[in-house]
């Protein structure tokens, strides 16, 4: 039996060993991650099994394994992220239609590979049978009979080659175009147009119940139905008040759901009568049934909704693709996000999860947010003025008395009850009674379009406009120009008394150290001059968000800027916010990518270093000079552990593989709730490929302390008893990865028998990478809560 490392802990932990050689003098690193908030344009939804749903969006493929509570992107190998269609062939086997052809995964999205159909947009996909898939493109229909290896164009008889939708039943395939519907009964050899009775030929969606019974959704004409295989069509729109139909799906032979420009409708009698569900006034682009009464609705701009009671009520499901216009921080973990069209969202756990908090908010484009005190927040909207909540967003009230311009660009709090509002055409307004009344304060103000406000001290306020920066020293009674003119100022950030930074459109960043009398342009290293947002962490540490180049950071007061975009998959940054208690933890609101959380890492050793908030730990990738980051979300922390402490605190395992050294990391679970830990290469974005899964197995070759190996492959399958005596938990690998599970204290056979699994008791898994390997470990204790660890080793490590 090999030697073991025993860790002392009162909570569940896992030990992960990464092999590699040592390169000293690691530099600082920065890493962004995202868990929300909700939103996004959903092009396609497919259900694999109960709780497992895939969403194709303009940003790749997202997957949920818990019915939509939590989504993750599964884009590895997907070189084109504009996913317009999805099709499921069997468990784990999916096809994705993109702007650059069709991609395929055989492991549930862990890895995608491009099929033989490339260089064209694929708007629709349908699986006719195993290995036989049809693709609708702007060049007609393509077909594969070998699972995507080869594709053949099958357009004979197809007079319109822009095929936006497909459906299949036994022996037949239907294709929808802007010229109506075509049908093939011979595998695409010939197509026949079947439009009799179809008074609207712009077909957006098709759903086949059987070979002969098919539903067709149209643009402006509602739903049509055939019961004769397309020889005639009949409109079935009784009760369907929205006639622009984007999506159709069936729950049973007679129960159908349609997604329209005005929400979701349902029929239980084959279309004789439609009723609107509780999801209204939403542009629904995709609908998918998970189980009886459980339906997911993908929308344009508002993410995914879900019902578990056949549409009586709906809830939003988390998906990271919303348009963020503003951020405001109440505390280190409580942040508010204003969106382009879906109101205000709030996180109470530092960005790990987001909740919509828009009750009473009659206008959803929220351009500006400002926090006055705990739970007291102001929201500036486009066209409906200012709203206020005193309950942390559970209820908003409009406060527009005296506000003659209701297009709000920016808000700034001076003191309790004293708030300034910058508008798009009415200049600046001020309230001294918490919004009960507003007064216009434009004396001396040269511009009426105000983009940004910054309060220095009571009465001292700066205003950034489309042409300059103005300043008041008497609370707005009189404004005077500063030395910065002829600059389209988009953002202002105060570092200290008299020290102010101004972000501009086209001019980069300017800085004043004397209260605005003089300004200097500070753009060295700033490759994008279009700065949308600024955030300051002290006089010299500043973050700048840009349109297209992500986030830049300076630690020397703007003399030099460095791009810090690792993990930031959306580079159009519209808002920035910093946690005062942890200035190296930043939040970036993006246009179409939700909110990202960034954590800086400070060098602790020459090869291992940890984030300043103990939520991330990094290892150098040794051969490339990059870094790998182990990320802990929510209320979890990460600590390092080791068997032997080598020089410079590089931790070597107690049994060193022949190809390199071993490094140990311990993940400590503070609470036994679901968490994902991802080991990702910062420099390359490379992630897991091989999967380690849980299963049961018979004990074989039991050793003295209760750990045994499975047959016949004793190098790849290790088991430990399930405590209840009913089998074993299996960790397996297909790439030569071996592992052992052991219990703390030192394992004996009695410790593996008759004992319940307690998520607060530590069970450790030790992994020995003897070859280039990657893996995902999922352990489910008796509570049913899953803990997931993504383990990555790079083949370049020596």
ZAMARGU-4260 file (C-alpha; in steps of 0.2 Angstrom, whole numbers, plus 5000, padded with zeros to 4 digits):
<rodrens>
0) 5000/5000/5000 | 5007/5017/4996 | 5011/5030/5009 | 4997/5043/5013 | 4995/5061/5018
5) 4983/5063/5032 | 4975/5080/5035 | 4967/5087/5050 | 4951/5096/5048 | 4933/5097/5054
10) 4925/5099/5038 | 4924/5090/5021 | 4940/5092/5011 | 4948/5086/4995 | 4967/5085/4991
15) 4972/5088/4973 | 4990/5085/4967 | 4997/5094/4952 | 5013/5088/4945 | 5026/5100/4938
20) 5043/5107/4939 | 5047/5123/4948 | 5051/5140/4941 | 5054/5154/4953 | 5049/5172/4954
25) 5031/5172/4950 | 5023/5188/4946 | 5006/5195/4951 | 4990/5188/4943 | 4972/5192/4942
30) 4957/5181/4938 | 4939/5185/4933 | 4924/5173/4936 | 4906/5175/4933 | 4890/5167/4940
35) 4877/5179/4934 | 4865/5188/4935 | 4851/5182/4925 | 4848/5187/4907 | 4853/5185/4889
40) 4847/5180/4872 | 4842/5162/4871 | 4842/5154/4854 | 4839/5136/4858 | 4834/5125/4873
45) 4836/5106/4873 | 4832/5094/4888 | 4843/5079/4890 | 4835/5071/4906 | 4827/5077/4922
50) 4836/5093/4928 | 4848/5092/4913 | 4845/5106/4901 | 4856/5115/4888 | 4854/5132/4881
55) 4862/5139/4865 | 4865/5158/4866 | 4875/5171/4858 | 4890/5167/4869 | 4891/5148/4868
60) 4882/5133/4876 | 4876/5134/4894 | 4871/5118/4904 | 4862/5115/4920 | 4861/5099/4930
65) 4849/5105/4943 | 4834/5111/4933 | 4840/5128/4930 | 4846/5134/4947 | 4864/5135/4942
70) 4871/5136/4924 | 4889/5134/4918 | 4896/5137/4901 | 4902/5121/4892 | 4912/5129/4878
75) 4928/5120/4877 | 4933/5117/4859 | 4918/5128/4853 | 4928/5140/4842 | 4912/5149/4837
80) 4901/5155/4851 | 4886/5161/4842 | 4875/5146/4844 | 4859/5147/4835 | 4853/5129/4836
85) 4855/5113/4847 | 4850/5095/4844 | 4851/5080/4856 | 4855/5063/4849 | 4857/5053/4865
90) 4863/5056/4882 | 4878/5067/4881 | 4878/5067/4862 | 4873/5084/4856 | 4875/5095/4840
95) 4877/5114/4840 | 4873/5124/4825 | 4884/5140/4825 | 4889/5154/4812 | 4903/5143/4807
100) 4895/5126/4805 | 4890/5111/4816 | 4900/5106/4832 | 4897/5090/4841 | 4900/5084/4859
105) 4899/5066/4865 | 4902/5070/4884 | 4888/5082/4888 | 4898/5098/4883 | 4914/5094/4891
110) 4923/5094/4874 | 4916/5100/4857 | 4924/5096/4840 | 4919/5103/4824 | 4910/5092/4812
115) 4913/5091/4793 | 4900/5105/4790 | 4909/5122/4791 | 4910/5140/4785 | 4891/5143/4785
120) 4878/5148/4798 | 4867/5134/4804 | 4850/5140/4810 | 4842/5123/4813 | 4846/5105/4817
125) 4836/5089/4819 | 4841/5071/4823 | 4831/5059/4812 | 4839/5044/4819 | 4855/5038/4826
130) 4869/5046/4816 | 4857/5054/4804 | 4856/5073/4806 | 4849/5087/4795 | 4855/5105/4796
135) 4846/5120/4790 | 4856/5134/4783 | 4855/5149/4771 | 4861/5137/4757 | 4848/5124/4760
140) 4848/5107/4769 | 4863/5097/4773 | 4863/5079/4779 | 4875/5067/4788 | 4873/5048/4790
145) 4888/5046/4800 | 4886/5057/4815 | 4893/5073/4807 | 4909/5066/4799 | 4903/5069/4782
150) 4888/5081/4775 | 4879/5081/4759 | 4868/5095/4752 | 4851/5088/4749 | 4841/5102/4741
155) 4832/5094/4726 | 4815/5102/4725 | 4819/5115/4738 | 4814/5132/4730 | 4819/5142/4745
160) 4836/5138/4752 | 4835/5148/4768 | 4829/5135/4780 | 4826/5142/4797 | 4818/5127/4806
165) 4817/5108/4804 | 4807/5094/4812 | 4807/5075/4809 | 4795/5060/4812 | 4797/5042/4807
170) 4802/5042/4789 | 4799/5060/4785 | 4807/5077/4788 | 4799/5094/4787 | 4808/5111/4783
175) 4802/5128/4786 | 4807/5143/4776 | 4800/5161/4772 | 4791/5153/4757 | 4782/5140/4767
180) 4785/5122/4771 | 4794/5108/4762 | 4793/5089/4765 | 4804/5074/4761 | 4799/5056/4763
185) 4815/5049/4755 | 4829/5056/4766 | 4831/5072/4757 | 4833/5065/4739 | 4818/5076/4734
190) 4808/5089/4743 | 4790/5094/4739 | 4782/5111/4744 | 4766/5108/4755 | 4758/5125/4758
195) 4739/5122/4754 | 4729/5131/4768 | 4745/5140/4774 | 4740/5158/4773 | 4756/5164/4781
200) 4772/5157/4773 | 4785/5164/4785 | 4787/5149/4795 | 4798/5151/4811 | 4796/5134/4820
205) 4790/5116/4817 | 4785/5103/4829 | 4780/5085/4823 | 4769/5075/4835 | 4769/5060/4822
210) 4772/5057/4804 | 4756/5066/4799 | 4752/5078/4814 | 4763/5093/4813 | 4762/5111/4820
215) 4769/5126/4812 | 4773/5143/4820 | 4773/5158/4809 | 4778/5177/4809 | 4761/5186/4811
220) 4750/5171/4806 | 4750/5162/4822 | 4750/5143/4823 | 4744/5131/4809 | 4741/5112/4810
225) 4741/5097/4798 | 4734/5080/4802 | 4737/5074/4785 | 4756/5075/4783 | 4755/5092/4776
230) 4742/5090/4762 | 4732/5104/4770 | 4735/5116/4784 | 4722/5124/4796 | 4725/5140/4807
235) 4722/5136/4825 | 4723/5153/4834 | 4708/5153/4845 | 4714/5162/4861 | 4731/5165/4854
240) 4732/5184/4855 | 4751/5185/4850 | 4753/5179/4832 | 4772/5180/4830 | 4777/5163/4835
245) 4795/5159/4838 | 4795/5142/4846 | 4784/5126/4848 | 4786/5111/4859 | 4774/5097/4864
250) 4772/5089/4881 | 4760/5076/4875 | 4750/5073/4859 | 4737/5086/4863 | 4747/5098/4875
255) 4758/5111/4867 | 4767/5126/4872 | 4771/5141/4860 | 4784/5155/4863 | 4778/5171/4856
260) 4783/5189/4856 | 4771/5192/4870 | 4775/5177/4881 | 4770/5158/4882 | 4753/5151/4877
265) 4747/5133/4880 | 4734/5121/4873 | 4728/5105/4880 | 4717/5100/4866 | 4728/5100/4851
270) 4726/5118/4847 | 4707/5120/4848 | 4709/5133/4861 | 4725/5142/4868 | 4727/5151/4885
275) 4741/5162/4890 | 4752/5156/4904 | 4758/5168/4918 | 4773/5172/4907 | 4768/5188/4898
280) 4775/5203/4890 | 4791/5194/4886 | 4799/5189/4869 | 4800/5170/4871 | 4813/5163/4858
285) 4814/5145/4864 | 4803/5133/4874 | 4807/5115/4880 | 4798/5103/4891 | 4808/5094/4905
290) 4794/5084/4912 | 4775/5085/4914 | 4771/5102/4919 | 4790/5107/4920 | 4794/5119/4906
295) 4809/5131/4902 | 4806/5146/4891 | 4821/5155/4884 | 4819/5174/4880 | 4827/5188/4870
300) 4837/5198/4883 | 4829/5191/4899 | 4837/5174/4900 | 4828/5158/4905 | 4811/5156/4914
305) 4805/5140/4922 | 4788/5134/4927 | 4784/5118/4937 | 4765/5120/4937 | 4761/5120/4918
310) 4763/5139/4917 | 4753/5145/4932 | 4769/5154/4938 | 4786/5156/4931 | 4803/5160/4939
315) 4819/5166/4931 | 4834/5154/4930 | 4852/5160/4932 | 4861/5163/4916 | 4876/5174/4913
320) 4872/5185/4898 | 4864/5201/4904 | 4867/5219/4899 | 4874/5228/4914 | 4873/5247/4915
325) 4878/5251/4933 | 4884/5244/4949 | 4883/5250/4967 | 4891/5242/4982 | 4882/5242/4999
330) 4895/5231/5008 | 4909/5218/5003 | 4896/5205/4998 | 4881/5215/4994 | 4881/5223/4977
335) 4867/5230/4966 | 4867/5228/4947 | 4857/5239/4935 | 4853/5232/4918 | 4848/5238/4901
340) 4830/5230/4901 | 4827/5219/4916 | 4828/5230/4931 | 4839/5228/4946 | 4848/5213/4953
345) 4856/5210/4970 | 4869/5198/4976 | 4872/5195/4995 | 4886/5183/4993 | 4899/5193/4983
350) 4892/5189/4966 | 4890/5170/4968 | 4871/5171/4965 | 4860/5185/4960 | 4841/5189/4963
355) 4830/5201/4954 | 4824/5215/4965 | 4813/5226/4954 | 4796/5226/4963 | 4788/5243/4960
360) 4801/5248/4947 | 4790/5253/4932 | 4805/5256/4920 | 4818/5243/4918 | 4832/5251/4910
365) 4842/5256/4925 | 4857/5267/4920 | 4862/5273/4937 | 4863/5266/4955 | 4869/5274/4972
370) 4869/5267/4989 | 4865/5279/5004 | 4865/5266/5018 | 4861/5248/5021 | 4846/5244/5011
375) 4843/5262/5005 | 4847/5263/4987 | 4843/5275/4973 | 4840/5270/4955 | 4840/5281/4939
380) 4831/5275/4924 | 4829/5280/4906 | 4813/5289/4904 | 4805/5286/4921 | 4815/5296/4933
385) 4822/5290/4950 | 4816/5276/4961 | 4821/5273/4979 | 4821/5258/4990 | 4823/5257/5009
390) 4821/5238/5010 | 4836/5233/5000 | 4826/5232/4984 | 4811/5222/4989 | 4800/5237/4985
395) 4804/5253/4975 | 4795/5269/4975 | 4796/5283/4962 | 4802/5300/4969 | 4801/5312/4954
400) 4794/5328/4963 | 4802/5343/4955 | 4812/5332/4943 | 4808/5339/4925 | 4820/5328/4916
405) 4817/5309/4919 | 4832/5302/4908 | 4845/5299/4922 | 4863/5295/4918 | 4871/5296/4935
410) 4868/5297/4953 | 4879/5302/4968 | 4876/5302/4987 | 4884/5316/4997 | 4876/5313/5014
415) 4860/5305/5021 | 4846/5313/5011 | 4858/5323/5000 | 4859/5316/4982 | 4864/5323/4965
420) 4856/5317/4949 | 4864/5320/4932 | 4852/5319/4917 | 4854/5317/4898 | 4847/5334/4894
425) 4841/5343/4909 | 4858/5345/4918 | 4859/5342/4937 | 4846/5340/4951 | 4848/5339/4969
430) 4838/5333/4984 | 4841/5337/5002 | 4827/5326/5009 | 4830/5309/5002 | 4820/5312/4986
435) 4804/5320/4992 | 4808/5335/4982 | 4821/5339/4968 | 4829/5355/4963 | 4838/5359/4947
440) 4855/5367/4950 | 4862/5372/4933 | 4869/5389/4937 | 4886/5391/4927 | 4884/5373/4920
445) 4890/5373/4902 | 4882/5357/4897 | 4865/5349/4900 | 4870/5331/4897 | 4879/5324/4912
450) 4888/5308/4911 | 4896/5306/4928 | 4896/5314/4946 | 4909/5313/4960 | 4907/5320/4977
455) 4923/5325/4986 | 4916/5332/5002 | 4900/5341/5007 | 4896/5354/4994 | 4911/5349/4983
460) 4905/5340/4968 | 4913/5336/4950 | 4902/5334/4935 | 4908/5325/4919 | 4899/5330/4903
465) 4900/5327/4885 | 4913/5341/4883 | 4921/5345/4900 | 4922/5343/4919 | 4914/5356/4929
470) 4915/5359/4948 | 4905/5366/4962 | 4911/5371/4980 | 4894/5376/4986 | 4883/5361/4983
475) 4878/5366/4966 | 4873/5384/4969 | 4887/5389/4956 | 4897/5378/4944 | 4913/5382/4936
480) 4924/5374/4923 | 4939/5365/4927 | 4955/5364/4917 | 4948/5349/4907 | 4939/5354/4892
485) 4935/5347/4874 | 4934/5329/4882 | 4919/5318/4881 | 4919/5313/4900 | 4911/5296/4903
490) 4916/5293/4921 | 4924/5301/4936 | 4933/5293/4951 | 4939/5302/4966 | 4955/5296/4974
495) 4958/5308/4988 | 4955/5327/4991 | 4960/5336/4975 | 4965/5320/4966 | 4952/5315/4953
500) 4953/5303/4938 | 4942/5306/4922 | 4938/5292/4909 | 4934/5299/4892 | 4927/5293/4876
505) 4942/5293/4864 | 4954/5301/4875 | 4958/5288/4888 | 4961/5293/4906 | 4965/5311/4913
510) 4971/5315/4931 | 4971/5330/4942 | 4980/5332/4958 | 4974/5350/4962 | 4956/5349/4962
515) 4954/5351/4943 | 4964/5366/4939 | 4976/5356/4929 | 4974/5339/4921 | 4987/5327/4913
520) 4983/5313/4901 | 4988/5296/4908 | 4987/5283/4895 | 5004/5273/4895 | 4999/5255/4892
525) 4981/5259/4890 | 4978/5252/4873 | 4959/5257/4872 | 4955/5276/4873 | 4937/5272/4876
530) 4935/5272/4894 | 4917/5268/4901 | 4920/5266/4920 | 4933/5269/4933 | 4935/5263/4951
535) 4948/5268/4964 | 4957/5258/4978 | 4968/5272/4985 | 4977/5286/4978 | 4987/5276/4965
540) 4977/5260/4962 | 4964/5263/4949 | 4954/5251/4938 | 4948/5257/4920 | 4934/5248/4910
545) 4934/5250/4891 | 4923/5245/4877 | 4931/5230/4869 | 4947/5228/4878 | 4941/5224/4895
550) 4949/5230/4911 | 4965/5239/4914 | 4974/5243/4931 | 4987/5255/4937 | 4996/5254/4954
555) 5006/5270/4951 | 4993/5283/4949 | 4991/5281/4930 | 5009/5282/4925 | 5007/5264/4918
560) 4992/5253/4915 | 4991/5234/4913 | 4977/5224/4905 | 4970/5212/4918 | 4957/5201/4908
565) 4961/5183/4912 | 4944/5174/4913 | 4935/5190/4907 | 4926/5182/4892 | 4916/5199/4888
570) 4927/5214/4885 | 4914/5227/4884 | 4914/5233/4902 | 4901/5246/4906 | 4903/5247/4925
575) 4916/5244/4939 | 4915/5243/4958 | 4927/5239/4971 | 4925/5231/4989 | 4931/5244/5001
580) 4936/5230/5014 | 4945/5221/5000 | 4951/5233/4987 | 4959/5219/4976 | 4942/5211/4974
585) 4933/5220/4959 | 4916/5218/4950 | 4914/5222/4932 | 4898/5224/4923 | 4898/5220/4905
590) 4887/5223/4890 | 4880/5206/4886 | 4890/5195/4898 | 4883/5199/4916 | 4894/5203/4931
595) 4912/5196/4933 | 4921/5195/4950 | 4939/5198/4949 | 4952/5194/4963 | 4970/5199/4963
600) 4984/5187/4969 | 4998/5192/4979 | 5014/5182/4978 | 5017/5171/4994 | 5030/5159/4987
605) 5040/5157/4971 | 5027/5144/4964 | 5011/5145/4974 | 5001/5161/4979 | 4984/5165/4986
610) 4971/5178/4982 | 4970/5192/4996 | 4953/5186/5001 | 4957/5168/5002 | 4945/5163/4988
615) 4958/5159/4975 | 4974/5150/4975 | 4986/5149/4961 | 5000/5138/4954 | 5012/5143/4941
620) 5011/5132/4925 | 5030/5130/4927 | 5034/5127/4909 | 5025/5142/4901 | 5026/5156/4915
625) 5007/5157/4916 | 4996/5152/4931 | 4983/5140/4936 | 4969/5146/4947 | 4958/5136/4959
630) 4943/5147/4962 | 4932/5146/4977 | 4914/5154/4976 | 4903/5160/4990 | 4907/5157/5008
635) 4921/5144/5005 | 4940/5147/5008 | 4955/5138/5002 | 4970/5133/5011 | 4986/5125/5006
640) 4993/5109/5014 | 5008/5098/5011 | 5017/5082/5016 | 5035/5089/5015 | 5039/5108/5016
645) 5053/5111/5003 | 5062/5127/5000 | 5052/5142/4997 | 5037/5133/5004 | 5034/5123/4988
650) 5025/5108/4994 | 5031/5091/4988 | 5021/5075/4989 | 5026/5060/4999 | 5028/5049/4984
655) 5034/5058/4969 | 5029/5052/4952 | 5043/5049/4940 | 5039/5063/4929 | 5038/5077/4942
660) 5034/5083/4959 | 5017/5083/4967 | 5009/5098/4975 | 4994/5097/4987 | 4979/5109/4989
665) 4966/5107/5002 | 4948/5113/4998 | 4939/5117/5014 | 4920/5117/5014 | 4914/5129/5027
670) 4896/5124/5024 | 4890/5108/5015 | 4882/5116/5000 | 4884/5114/4981 | 4900/5122/4975
675) 4911/5121/4959 | 4930/5122/4960 | 4938/5125/4943 | 4957/5123/4940 | 4960/5133/4924
680) 4975/5139/4915 | 4975/5158/4916 | 4986/5160/4901 | 4977/5148/4890 | 4960/5146/4897
685) 4963/5127/4896 | 4951/5116/4906 | 4946/5098/4910 | 4943/5085/4897 | 4942/5068/4906
690) 4928/5064/4919 | 4929/5055/4935 | 4912/5048/4940 | 4903/5040/4955 | 4896/5023/4954
695) 4894/5007/4964 | 4905/4992/4963 | 4909/4975/4971 | 4924/4975/4983 | 4939/4966/4975
700) 4956/4964/4982 | 4952/4972/4998 | 4967/4978/5007 | 4971/4979/5026 | 4963/4996/5029
705) 4947/4995/5019 | 4953/5002/5002 | 4952/4991/4987 | 4954/4991/4968 | 4942/4986/4955
710) 4945/4972/4942 | 4951/4970/4929 | 4960/4987/4928 | 4968/4990/4945 | 4977/5005/4940
715) 4962/5015/4935 | 4948/5011/4947 | 4949/5013/4966 | 4934/5011/4978 | 4930/5014/4996
720) 4916/5006/5006 | 4900/5016/5006 | 4899/5015/5025 | 4881/5007/5024 | 4888/4991/5017
725) 4878/4993/5001 | 4893/4995/4989 | 4906/5007/4986 | 4909/5025/4979 | 4920/5023/4963
730) 4932/5036/4956 | 4938/5031/4939 | 4948/5038/4925 | 4950/5034/4907 | 4967/5042/4905
735) 4979/5033/4918 | 4974/5044/4933 | 4974/5033/4949 | 4967/5039/4965 | 4964/5033/4983
740) 4950/5038/4995 | 4954/5038/5014 | 4947/5043/5030 | 4954/5054/5044 | 4961/5048/5056
745) 4972/5034/5050 | 4961/5022/5040 | 4956/5005/5047 | 4943/4993/5040 | 4932/4997/5055
750) 4931/5015/5049 | 4924/5010/5032 | 4909/5000/5039 | 4892/5004/5046 | 4895/5023/5047
755) 4884/5036/5039 | 4891/5049/5028 | 4892/5066/5036 | 4896/5081/5025 | 4904/5089/5040
760) 4917/5075/5042 | 4932/5076/5031 | 4935/5063/5018 | 4950/5066/5007 | 4954/5060/4989
765) 4972/5060/4984 | 4976/5060/4965 | 4992/5055/4958 | 4995/5061/4940 | 5007/5048/4932
770) 5003/5054/4914 | 4996/5070/4906 | 4978/5070/4913 | 4963/5081/4917 | 4948/5076/4927
775) 4932/5081/4936 | 4928/5073/4952 | 4910/5074/4959 | 4906/5066/4976 | 4888/5065/4982
780) 4886/5062/5001 | 4870/5055/5009 | 4862/5073/5009 | 4861/5073/4990 | 4872/5088/4989
785) 4886/5087/4976 | 4903/5093/4979 | 4913/5096/4962 | 4931/5098/4959 | 4939/5101/4942
790) 4957/5095/4942 | 4968/5100/4928 | 4986/5094/4924 | 4995/5101/4909 | 5004/5090/4897
795) 5018/5103/4895 | 5023/5101/4914 | 5039/5092/4916
</rodrens>
